[in-house]
Amino acid sequence: MMGAAGTASDSTYVDDVFSTFVYKGDGQNPRNINNGIDLAGEGGLVWVKARNLYENNILVDTERGATNRLWSDSANSQAINGGTVKGFNNNGFQVDNNGYVNGGSGTYASWTFRKAPGFFDVVTYTGNDGGASQVINHNLGSTPGMVIIKPLGFGGWYVYHRSIGFGSSLLLNSTSDNSFGSSVEASSSTTITVTASVNTNGGSFVAYIFAHDDASFGTGGDESIIKCGSYTGSSSNSYSQEINVGFEPQWLMVKASGSTGSWNVVDTMRGFEGQGVSSPPDSRSLLFNSTSNEDDIISLGNGAKIKVTSTGFKFESETNIQFNENGGTYVYMAIRRPNKPPEAATEVFAIDTGNSSSSGPTWDSGFPVDLAFAATYANTGDKKWGARLTGQKYLKSNASDALAAESNFMWDHNDGWGIYEGVSQISYMFKRAPGFMDVVNYTGTSSSNSIPHNLGVVPELQIVKAPNHGGRDWVVFTSKIDGSNDYLTLNSTDQATNSTQSIPTATTFTFSGSGTPPNSNINGSVPYVSYLFATLPGISKVGTYSGTGNAINVDCGFTNGARFLLIKSAVGSESAGGKWYVWDTLRGISSGNDPYFTLNQNAAQVTNQNYVGPLAAGFTVTSSAPAALNASGNTYLFLAIA
């Protein structure tokens, strides 16, 4: 399984060096924030901002020591024994119980940057001459893309960015443009040369040093995880112009460099949504230069009109001085989304019933959830699908309805999703991961349209829906039936039909303009969402089996059986009446009766039938199964997860 899932233990991934972790304050002292980042052993920076309170941005790093805090929105001197971040652990950090980082009424976002060559370093130094420059050593191993320098005494935060050059700087604690004097006059893979403005004789300074486009991460050691670049605003963007950074960001910082504007940061944990959603809300922005909270930023009209794509980000068409003023110049720093290959199915898939929590998560997973569907399984109810990239909205797989609003579909949790839903609701939760599952939002073109994805392998099961258009069916593509790209309809019982669309590749899927079916690439006014699945040995299996009428053992390569099972009759006499059956081990896959429900219906589960059974390597289809699951000579499509 390790070999199939990738050599994660031999490589460094963005998951190892960066984390956005959101949490609700509980007023406890001390409290451990376990985000999986080794700060105690490797060192780094913790940046915390209250989301709902007017509190300062708090920065604590391993070079200055725990409890010594700085505020990025203030020129104040560092606070010694400041009582915010109290310590650094091998899997995160520890906080105090005040409003800055852990007040009982607060919600918080934390960003952790671990020291790592090609990503980030932090150094402290003593100024030696106010009228001259000084060479400072660092361990970044590549030429910096951005450097933030702060005197530990009173003084502003100077920011060098590669897109501005060495001649001028920005101020992190200010909305000012780049008219400030130079802070860094030269840089290399091992040094920066700081100028007189941040080299006061005898003064103490800290420098946060960020890399740019160092392609040394990932399984092959050839991926970049951080980009520092610039763009020019355009009032006619209308999501048509993408800022391509070469990967899908999970975190993005933007600052107007040629004019005034705040230091905005958005991330996918708090609500950095994908393109292709009608009337999308502002992404949830926080400001490095302000104590403002998320709601206040949006109410003032400064919310982030930015949408994430598979390879970068796009803007809403309206002019916004913060992000997209026509002709304005902007600098950014983007960090790649998590992409570490899983080593166990429990890292990327979970099943749970609701707990009615008002603060969430109502469904617990143990990981950040990217895609989920929920069902009122014991009674009649819709099968609701939601995704992090589509926010507080859902689609029904038992209908062709358009996307509908759902305030309980909250995604800002690191270990589950949702609020308020009770025990009558069961949820199936998926995390995006190479070789397992991906989610892509895209816009149709009505002509040949090649859309990049991040699955890393050829998708074997692809579910497509136009979310803003009711009456357009869900389309399910698969090449597992006869080697061509056949399609079925998720919200119906139709049999598989040969499509004219090409089979996807490991990096893209391509739809023609006039191909069959028509519901996957209508003109540019039509957005789409696509869920992609593949076989990841030991974790998931997309496949088919042939019916016999007798008991069938289906080997998926698992060791402890399938926890989740989706089966659809695809080819044969019963295909036209074949439902999309769902079983799971939470409700029971046993030697007796096994409760099931169907994705294409709003009917309650059936509990008195024994159609499938347990098998360590996968699952068994019993001789009691009807023709819709086990008719001799028929072909059945399935998705199984260990």
C-alpha positions in Angstrom: 0.0 0.0 0.0 2.8 2.4 0.8 4.4 1.9 -2.6 1.1 2.4 -4.4 0.2 5.5 -2.3 3.5 7.2 -3.0 6.7 7.6 -1.1 5.3 10.1 1.4 7.8 9.1 4.1 10.7 9.9 1.8 9.5 13.3 0.6 8.5 16.7 1.9 5.0 17.9 1.2 3.3 21.2 1.8 1.3 19.3 4.5 4.6 18.9 6.4 5.5 22.6 6.5 2.4 24.7 6.4 -1.0 24.6 8.1 -4.2 26.7 8.3 -5.9 25.6 11.5 -9.2 27.1 12.6 -10.5 26.6 16.1 -13.1 27.9 18.6 -11.7 29.4 21.7 -12.4 27.6 25.0 -10.7 29.8 27.6 -8.5 26.9 28.7 -4.8 27.5 29.7 -2.8 25.8 28.5 -4.4 24.4 25.3 -2.6 22.4 22.6 -3.4 23.2 19.0 -2.5 20.0 17.1 -2.0 20.8 13.4 0.6 18.2 12.6 3.5 20.6 12.1 6.8 19.9 14.0 7.8 23.2 15.4 9.6 21.8 18.4 12.1 19.9 16.2 12.2 22.1 13.1 11.3 25.6 14.2 9.1 28.1 12.5 6.4 30.8 12.9 2.9 30.8 14.3 0.5 33.6 13.2 -2.9 33.8 14.9 -5.8 36.1 14.2 -9.3 36.2 15.8 -11.9 35.8 13.2 -14.9 37.3 15.1 -13.1 39.7 17.5 -11.3 43.0 17.1 -7.9 41.5 18.2 -4.4 42.0 16.9 -2.5 39.6 14.6 -0.2 37.7 16.9 3.2 36.4 15.6 5.4 34.1 17.7 8.4 32.3 16.3 11.0 29.8 17.6 13.9 32.1 17.2 12.6 34.7 19.6 11.0 32.1 21.8 7.6 31.2 22.9 5.6 34.0 24.7 7.5 36.8 22.9 4.8 38.2 20.7 4.7 40.7 17.9 1.7 42.3 16.2 1.7 42.6 12.4 -0.9 45.4 12.6 1.2 47.5 15.0 4.7 49.1 15.1 4.9 48.4 18.8 7.9 46.7 20.4 7.7 42.9 21.0 5.9 41.9 24.3 8.1 39.8 26.5 6.2 37.0 28.2 3.2 38.2 26.3 0.9 35.3 27.2 -0.4 34.2 23.8 1.5 31.3 22.2 3.0 29.5 25.2 5.1 26.8 23.6 6.0 24.8 20.5 5.2 21.1 20.1 6.2 18.4 17.6 2.7 18.5 16.2 1.7 22.1 16.7 1.8 24.7 19.4 0.3 25.7 22.8 -1.8 28.8 23.5 -2.9 30.8 26.6 -6.5 31.7 27.4 -6.8 35.3 26.4 -8.8 37.0 23.6 -5.8 37.2 21.3 -5.6 33.4 20.8 -8.1 31.5 22.9 -10.9 33.6 24.4 -14.0 31.7 25.3 -16.1 33.7 22.9 -13.6 33.8 20.1 -13.1 31.9 16.8 -9.5 31.8 15.5 -7.5 31.2 12.4 -3.8 30.2 12.7 -1.2 29.9 10.0 1.9 27.9 10.8 5.1 28.2 8.7 7.7 25.5 9.4 11.3 26.1 8.6 12.2 24.2 5.5 14.6 24.7 2.6 12.7 26.0 -0.4 9.8 27.2 1.8 10.5 29.4 4.8 13.1 30.5 7.3 13.2 32.8 10.3 16.4 34.6 11.5 17.2 37.2 14.1 20.1 39.6 13.9 21.6 42.7 15.5 22.0 45.9 13.5 25.6 47.0 13.1 25.5 50.4 11.3 22.5 52.7 10.7 24.2 54.1 7.7 25.3 51.0 5.9 24.1 47.5 4.9 24.8 44.1 6.5 24.8 40.6 5.1 22.6 38.2 7.0 22.8 34.4 6.5 19.8 32.2 6.1 19.0 28.6 5.4 16.3 28.9 2.7 18.5 27.2 0.1 16.9 29.3 -2.6 16.6 33.0 -3.5 13.8 34.6 -1.4 10.6 35.7 -2.9 9.5 37.8 0.0 11.2 39.0 3.2 9.4 40.6 6.2 11.6 42.4 8.7 10.6 43.9 12.0 12.7 45.7 14.7 12.0 44.1 18.0 11.8 47.6 19.5 9.4 50.2 18.2 9.3 50.4 14.4 7.3 49.4 11.3 7.3 46.1 9.4 9.4 46.4 6.2 8.5 44.0 3.3 10.7 43.2 0.4 8.9 41.4 -2.5 10.6 40.1 -5.6 8.0 41.7 -7.9 8.7 45.2 -6.5 12.5 44.8 -6.6 15.2 46.0 -4.2 14.6 49.7 -4.6 11.5 50.0 -2.4 9.5 48.3 0.3 5.9 47.9 1.6 4.9 48.2 5.2 3.0 45.2 6.6 1.3 47.3 9.3 0.1 49.9 6.8 -2.1 50.2 3.7 0.6 52.4 2.1 2.0 51.8 -1.3 5.6 50.7 -2.1 7.1 54.2 -1.7 9.2 53.3 1.3 12.9 52.9 1.1 14.6 49.7 0.4 14.9 47.1 3.2 16.7 44.4 1.2 19.3 45.4 -1.4 20.4 42.0 -2.4 19.6 38.3 -1.9 20.9 34.8 -2.7 20.2 31.3 -1.8 22.2 31.7 1.5 22.1 35.5 2.3 20.1 38.7 2.3 21.7 42.1 2.5 19.7 44.4 4.7 19.9 48.1 4.3 20.2 51.0 6.7 16.5 51.2 7.3 16.5 47.8 9.1 20.1 47.9 10.4 20.1 50.4 13.2 23.3 50.0 15.2 22.7 47.8 18.2 19.0 47.2 17.3 17.5 43.7 17.4 15.5 42.5 14.3 13.6 39.4 13.1 13.4 38.5 9.5 10.8 36.1 8.0 12.1 34.8 4.7 9.8 33.1 2.2 10.9 31.2 -0.9 9.6 31.5 -4.4 9.0 28.6 -6.9 11.5 26.2 -5.4 10.5 22.9 -7.2 11.8 20.5 -4.6 8.7 19.1 -2.9 6.2 16.3 -3.5 6.6 12.7 -4.3 9.0 13.3 -7.2 10.8 16.2 -5.5 9.8 18.4 -8.4 6.8 20.5 -7.1 6.7 24.1 -6.0 4.6 24.9 -3.0 5.0 28.6 -2.7 4.9 31.4 -5.3 5.5 35.2 -4.9 4.3 37.1 -7.9 2.3 40.1 -9.2 -0.5 40.9 -11.5 -2.3 43.9 -13.0 -5.9 44.5 -12.2 -8.6 44.5 -14.8 -12.3 45.6 -14.4 -13.2 43.3 -17.3 -11.8 40.1 -15.7 -15.3 38.5 -15.0 -13.4 35.4 -13.9 -12.1 35.0 -17.4 -8.5 36.0 -16.6 -6.7 33.5 -14.4 -3.6 34.3 -12.4 -1.8 31.0 -13.0 0.6 30.1 -10.2 1.0 26.5 -11.4 -0.9 24.9 -8.6 -4.1 25.2 -6.7 -3.7 27.5 -3.7 -5.0 26.8 -0.2 -3.8 30.1 1.1 -3.4 33.5 -0.7 -2.1 36.9 0.4 -2.7 39.9 -1.8 -1.6 43.6 -1.4 -2.0 46.5 -3.8 1.6 47.6 -4.3 1.2 50.7 -6.5 -1.6 52.2 -4.4 -3.1 52.0 -0.9 -4.7 48.8 0.1 -4.8 46.3 2.9 -2.9 43.0 3.3 -5.6 40.6 2.6 -5.3 36.8 3.3 -7.8 34.1 2.3 -7.6 30.4 2.8 -9.8 27.4 1.9 -10.4 26.5 5.5 -12.4 29.7 6.2 -14.0 30.0 2.8 -11.9 30.5 -0.3 -14.3 29.0 -2.8 -14.0 27.7 -6.3 -15.2 29.4 -9.5 -18.5 28.4 -11.0 -21.0 29.2 -8.2 -23.8 31.6 -8.9 -23.6 34.9 -7.0 -20.8 33.7 -4.8 -20.2 35.4 -1.4 -17.0 37.2 -0.7 -14.3 34.8 0.4 -13.6 35.2 4.1 -10.7 37.6 4.3 -8.5 38.7 7.2 -6.1 41.6 7.2 -2.5 41.5 8.4 -2.5 45.3 8.9 -5.8 45.5 10.9 -7.6 44.1 13.9 -10.9 44.0 11.8 -12.8 40.8 12.0 -14.2 38.8 9.0 -17.7 40.1 9.1 -16.6 43.7 9.4 -14.3 43.4 6.4 -17.2 42.1 4.3 -19.7 44.7 5.6 -17.3 47.5 4.6 -17.2 46.2 1.0 -13.6 44.9 1.2 -14.3 41.2 1.1 -12.1 39.1 -1.2 -13.8 38.8 -4.6 -11.4 35.9 -5.4 -12.1 32.4 -6.5 -9.6 29.5 -6.4 -9.0 27.4 -9.5 -7.0 24.2 -10.1 -4.0 26.2 -11.2 -4.4 29.6 -9.5 -7.1 32.2 -8.8 -9.6 34.4 -10.6 -11.5 37.7 -9.8 -15.0 38.9 -9.8 -15.5 41.5 -12.6 -16.3 44.5 -10.4 -13.5 47.0 -9.7 -12.1 46.6 -6.2 -9.1 48.6 -5.0 -8.2 45.8 -2.6 -7.7 43.1 -5.3 -8.6 44.2 -8.8 -8.7 47.9 -9.6 -8.4 48.4 -13.3 -4.7 49.0 -14.1 -3.6 48.6 -10.5 -0.6 46.6 -9.6 -0.7 43.9 -6.9 1.7 41.5 -5.2 0.7 38.1 -3.9 2.0 35.0 -2.1 0.3 31.7 -2.8 0.8 28.4 -1.0 -0.2 25.0 -2.6 -3.1 23.0 -1.2 -2.4 19.8 0.8 -1.4 16.9 -1.5 0.4 14.3 0.6 -0.6 10.8 -0.5 -2.6 8.9 2.1 -1.3 5.8 3.8 -4.6 4.6 5.2 -8.2 5.0 4.1 -9.1 6.6 7.5 -7.0 9.6 6.5 -9.3 10.5 3.5 -12.7 8.9 4.2 -15.0 8.8 7.2 -18.6 8.0 8.0 -20.6 9.6 10.9 -24.0 10.4 12.1 -24.9 13.9 13.2 -24.5 15.2 16.8 -26.7 18.4 16.5 -23.7 20.6 17.6 -24.5 24.3 17.1 -20.8 25.2 16.8 -19.7 22.1 14.9 -18.6 19.9 13.5 -21.8 17.9 13.6 -20.2 15.1 11.6 -16.7 14.1 12.8 -14.0 12.9 10.4 -10.6 13.4 11.9 -9.5 15.4 8.8 -10.6 18.5 6.9 -13.5 17.5 4.7 -13.5 18.5 1.0 -16.6 16.6 -0.3 -19.5 15.1 1.6 -23.0 13.9 1.0 -25.6 13.5 3.7 -28.7 11.4 3.9 -31.7 11.2 6.2 -31.4 7.5 5.9 -34.1 6.2 8.2 -36.8 8.3 6.7 -37.7 9.9 3.4 -35.2 12.7 2.5 -33.0 14.2 -0.1 -29.4 13.0 -0.7 -27.5 16.3 -0.3 -24.0 16.8 -1.7 -21.8 19.6 -0.7 -18.1 20.6 -1.1 -15.7 23.0 0.4 -15.3 24.7 -2.9 -19.0 25.4 -3.2 -19.5 26.7 0.3 -22.9 26.8 2.1 -24.9 25.2 -0.7 -25.9 21.7 -1.7 -27.0 19.6 -4.7 -29.5 16.7 -4.6 -28.4 13.5 -6.3 -32.0 12.3 -6.3 -33.0 15.3 -8.5 -31.6 17.5 -11.3 -32.3 20.6 -9.2 -30.0 23.6 -9.1 -27.7 24.4 -6.2 -29.6 25.5 -3.1 -28.5 27.5 0.0 -27.9 25.6 3.2 -26.6 27.5 6.2 -25.8 24.4 8.1 -23.2 23.3 5.5 -20.2 24.9 7.3 -16.7 23.8 6.3 -14.5 25.8 8.6 -13.5 22.8 10.8 -10.2 20.8 10.6 -11.9 17.6 11.8 -15.3 17.4 10.3 -18.0 19.6 8.8 -21.5 21.0 9.4 -23.6 22.3 12.3 -26.9 21.5 13.9 -27.6 18.2 11.9 -28.8 15.4 14.2 -28.4 11.6 14.5 -31.0 11.0 11.8 -28.5 12.3 9.3 -25.5 10.2 8.1 -22.6 11.7 6.2 -19.9 10.3 4.0 -16.8 12.5 4.1 -14.0 12.6 1.6 -10.7 14.4 1.6 -9.0 15.3 -1.6 -5.8 13.4 -2.1 -3.6 12.2 -5.0 -4.8 9.0 -6.5 -8.0 9.0 -4.5 -10.4 11.9 -5.0 -10.4 15.5 -6.4 -13.0 18.3 -6.8 -12.8 20.7 -9.7 -15.0 23.7 -10.5 -14.9 24.8 -14.1 -16.9 26.8 -16.7 -18.3 25.4 -19.9 -17.2 26.8 -23.3 -19.4 24.9 -25.8 -16.1 24.2 -27.7 -13.2 21.9 -26.9 -12.4 22.6 -23.3 -9.4 21.1 -21.5 -9.8 21.4 -17.7 -6.8 20.7 -15.4 -7.3 18.6 -12.3 -5.1 17.5 -9.4 -6.0 13.8 -9.0 -2.5 12.9 -10.3 -3.9 9.7 -12.0 -6.5 9.1 -14.7 -10.0 9.5 -13.2 -12.0 6.3 -13.3 -15.2 7.7 -12.1 -16.2 11.3 -12.7 -19.4 12.9 -11.5 -20.4 16.2 -13.2 -23.2 18.6 -12.5 -24.1 22.1 -13.7 -24.9 23.5 -10.2 -26.8 26.6 -11.2 -29.1 25.0 -13.7 -32.1 23.0 -12.6 -33.3 20.3 -15.1 -29.8 19.4 -16.2 -29.0 15.8 -15.0 -26.0 14.6 -13.1 -23.5 12.9 -15.5 -21.3 10.1 -14.4 -18.4 9.2 -16.7 -16.4 6.0 -16.5 -14.0 4.0 -18.7 -14.3 0.9 -16.5 -17.2 -0.7 -18.4 -15.8 -1.3 -21.9 -12.7 0.9 -22.1 -14.4 3.9 -23.7 -15.7 6.9 -21.8 -19.3 5.7 -21.1 -21.7 7.8 -19.1 -24.6 7.2 -16.8 -27.0 9.5 -15.0 -26.7 9.7 -11.2 -30.3 11.0 -10.6 -31.9 8.2 -12.7 -31.7 4.5 -13.4 -30.6 4.8 -17.0 -28.1 2.2 -18.4 -24.6 3.1 -19.5 -24.3 4.9 -22.9 -21.2 5.4 -24.9 -20.1 9.1 -24.9 -18.1 10.9 -27.5 -16.0 12.5 -24.9 -12.3 11.5 -24.6 -11.0 9.5 -21.6 -9.3 11.9 -19.1 -5.6 12.0 -18.5 -3.7 12.1 -15.2 -3.7 16.0 -15.4 -6.7 17.0 -17.5 -10.2 16.1 -18.6 -11.4 17.4 -22.0 -14.9 17.9 -23.2 -15.8 18.7 -26.8 -18.4 21.3 -27.7 -21.0 19.2 -29.4 -20.3 15.9 -27.9 -22.5 13.4 -26.0 -23.7 14.0 -23.4 -24.6 17.7 -23.7 -24.7 18.5 -19.9 -20.9 18.7 -19.3 -19.7 21.7 -21.4 -22.4 24.1 -22.3 -21.3 27.7 -23.1 -19.3 30.0 -20.9 -22.3 31.2 -18.8 -22.7 27.7 -17.4 -20.5 26.7 -14.4 -19.9 23.1 -13.4 -18.6 21.1 -10.5 -16.9 17.7 -11.0 -16.0 15.0 -8.5 -13.2 12.7 -9.6 -12.4 9.2 -8.1 -9.8 6.6 -8.8 -8.4 3.3 -7.6 -5.8 3.8 -4.9 -4.5 0.4 -3.9 -5.5 -0.6 -0.4 -7.7 2.5 0.0 -10.2 2.7 -2.8 -11.4 0.7 -5.8 -13.4 1.7 -8.9 -14.3 -1.3 -10.9 -16.9 -3.6 -12.4 -18.0 -7.2 -11.8 -20.1 -9.5 -13.9 -23.3 -10.9 -12.4 -23.8 -14.7 -12.1 -26.9 -15.1 -10.0 -24.7 -16.9 -7.4 -22.6 -15.4 -4.6 -19.7 -13.3 -6.0 -16.6 -12.3 -4.0 -15.2 -9.0 -5.3 -11.5 -8.6 -4.6 -10.7 -4.9 -4.1 -7.2 -5.5 -2.7 -8.3 -4.4 0.8 -7.3 -6.1 4.1 -10.3 -5.3 6.3 -13.1 -5.1 3.9 -15.1 -2.2 2.4 -16.5 0.4 4.7 -18.4 2.1 1.9 -19.9 0.5 -1.2 -21.7 2.1 -4.1 -23.1 -0.2 -6.9 -25.0 0.6 -10.1 -26.2 -1.9 -12.7 -24.6 -0.6 -15.9 -25.0 -3.0 -18.8 -27.6 -5.7 -19.2 -31.3 -6.5 -19.0 -31.8 -4.8 -15.6 -29.6 -1.8 -16.3 -32.5 0.5 -17.2 -34.0 -0.1 -13.8 -30.7 -0.1 -11.9 -30.6 2.2 -8.8 -27.5 3.6 -7.2 -27.2 1.5 -4.1 -25.2 2.6 -1.0 -24.0 0.4 1.9 -21.7 1.2 4.8 -20.3 -0.5 7.9 -21.7 2.1 10.2 -25.2 0.9 9.4 -23.9 -2.6 8.8 -22.2 -4.8 6.2 -22.6 -8.2 7.9 -23.5 -11.8 7.2 -27.1 -10.9 7.8 -29.4 -8.2 6.5 -27.6 -5.0 5.4 -29.4 -1.7 5.3 -29.1 0.2 2.0 -30.5 3.4 0.4 -30.2 4.7 -3.1 -28.6 8.0 -4.2 -31.1 8.6 -7.0 -34.2 8.4 -4.8 -35.4 10.2 -1.6 -36.7 7.0 -0.2 -35.8 5.8 3.3 -33.3 2.9 3.7 -34.3 -0.7 3.3 -33.3 -2.8 6.3 -34.7 -6.3 5.7 -32.6 -7.5 2.8 -29.2 -9.4 2.5 -27.8 -8.3 -0.8 -24.1 -7.8 0.1 -21.8 -9.3 2.7 -18.4 -8.8 4.3 -15.1 -9.9 2.6 -11.7 -9.0 3.9 -10.4 -8.3 0.4 -13.5 -6.3 -0.6 -17.1 -7.3 -0.5 -19.5 -10.1 -1.4 -22.6 -9.9 -3.6 -25.0 -12.6 -2.3 -27.1 -15.0 -4.2 -30.1 -13.3 -2.6 -29.3 -10.1 -4.5 -31.8 -9.1 -7.2 -31.1 -8.7 -10.9 -30.4 -5.1 -10.3 -27.2 -6.3 -8.5 -26.5 -9.8 -9.7 -28.1 -11.0 -12.9 -26.1 -13.5 -15.0 -24.2 -11.7 -17.8 -24.9 -8.2 -16.6 -22.1 -5.7 -15.8 -22.1 -3.7 -12.6 -20.1 -0.6 -11.7 -18.9 0.0 -8.2 -16.9 2.3 -5.9 -15.6 0.7 -2.8 -13.6 2.4 0.0 -11.7 0.5 2.7 
